[in-house]
Amino acid sequence: MSVITDLESEVRSYCRAWPAVFTTARGALVEDEAGRSYIDFFAGAGALNYGHNDPRLLEPLLAYLADGGILHSLDMTTRAKVDFLERLRDVILRPRGLDYKVQFPGPTGTNAVEAALKLARKVTGRPTVVAFRDGFHGMTLGSLAVTSNPSKRAGAGVPLEHTVALPFDGGPSGGDPLAPLAALLDRPEAERPAAVILETVQAEGGVNVASDDWLRGLSALCERGGVLLIIDDIQVGCGRTGPFFSFEPAGIRPDIVTLSKSLSGVGQPLSLVLLRPELDAWAPGEHNGTFRGNNAAFVTAAAALDYWRDDGLTRRVERNAVVMRAALDGLRERWPDRFTGVRGRGMIQGLVCARPAEAGRIAAEAYARGLLVETCGPEDEVVKLLPPLTIDEETLASGLDRLGEAAEAVG
């Protein structure tokens, strides 16, 4: 480990909380070089919805590599890209009646958000974007400007402008929760924002869940005001809340959707922007990047979409969500003075601690018991659970038991 402390930047974070050298992983289990096994309720911050090293996804990749399949191709046409786009169209978009063009902006989630913001401003000719308090959208300057976290914003070193932050659904009590946005959209057209960007579940912000009614009202306001609606589904898409897209239960159709994290299925970097065809105003090469064509990720992403040929995985997420919620509700009922709430949808669940520092102590005790779990929220006051969607019942139950033991040890 000395090479880490001697050579790696002080910016490192997760390895400080989990000081092990990890070597192998399969499904929901990770092993370190000492042979110790951990249950993973972190799942690559939501990048491993299908677990670690799913054979159904790795086997086509290994065959592709063995055949000499092209790996780097910028945005040139490759067999891997064609296969992925065909499967995305046939398995995800057409069955949902979604008519989107697909843009590959670069390999990461923040690349997708930057492209979405840039496109919205280009199409509307207006600079301002509305975001929501406690939202998180990335760490590059454009996406950071619509991110709420003060410590992350402070790292920019320059003003983060042309954004407005409004209360998220469930903000200040009383009155119409959409009134602040309605007031912005009542302005003359030239003064209105270009777009509104949000997560339907604010994952990093504390597992704050937007109601379907609020999402429908927001979508209707945007449509009437000629303001583009961008849904950032980077962490809570790809089935994390149950359906493939987190916004499906609300019945809305965003103008632009960003996806990344679990899109490749195995943790390979891949992101995309889905946009209504009439918004595709890009000139060739106007927004580009060297790593738009991660063909290894196309191969595994296409294989991952086979999970969505029926509703089996959605039903599995719903069953697991019931188990997770019951366990967290049990902790809250046992210690009502310590835990003030349980939040979440599907397999992203959060336990809210009355004393923020306690969440970090619970996460540390969980690690000592072989469970990887992180914290989130404005004060890191929420213990956040993100198990792989494909976790088996026994491993899920064992992880929840270890979380309970950690909470008891702290208490």
Disulfide bonds with the S-S distance in Angstrom:
none
